[in-house]
Amino acid sequence: MEKCYSPSTTNAARSLRTFPDCARNHPKTGRSDSRCVPLVVGVVFLLVVIILVDMTALLAIGAGVVLAASAGLRAFLPLFAAGAASRALGWDLANEMQWLASNTALTVFGIASLLEVAADKIPVVDHVLDAIHTVVGPIAGAVAGLTAWLNLPPSVAATLAIVVGAPIAGGVHLLAATTRLKSTAVSGGTLNPVASTAEDGVTLTAIAVAILAPLLALAVSVLLIVLVVRFAVRRFRRPARPSSPSGPLAGR
């Protein structure tokens, strides 16, 4: 038998939703609010890595996650930065990724980074680049993460690249592309170069944090996972279908 809710009950349910306590059950479904999902995923991820790995590996995981996320904004810049940091600063690049520090790789990824940054400032071209990045970004994110993760056991590194690196880069790119589309709708594309420049700054900052501040990168990695999962839950969650009223209040 379906339950009938009075107007006062509906108002109470709306008020209940305004509380930040996401653990409170929904008054109609009895299920926990889906806003809990990102927080739970982030906490579980942090607990798992703390239990399974030591501190050195934990810092490597954090650095890899942040590098993967930066690849969601600029596919080639994190790869160039990883190779350059290994060459100039002695950053601990995984043995299998030492080729990134070669002259050929630095030249290729350096030119690709400049072209990508410049092309993203051109209206219309930026949307074409976003479409290409939908495929290239997750791949670059997995590779960028591996620059730090391949010092871990191979099975762990491969799992992180597939389960964390690629989705994080894809999620960050999807968020940036959605923001860019809204900017185009509002300004006709005139604000897109400003948004692109801001993305450049975020990318450079993220890369610097991953390479120079591993402890901060670890904290940022947990925040990134929470934000990406939250965005994915909101974007792909199906809206609930309104139920038709029945019972004594039907037809009033």
Disulfide bonds with the S-S distance in Angstrom:
none
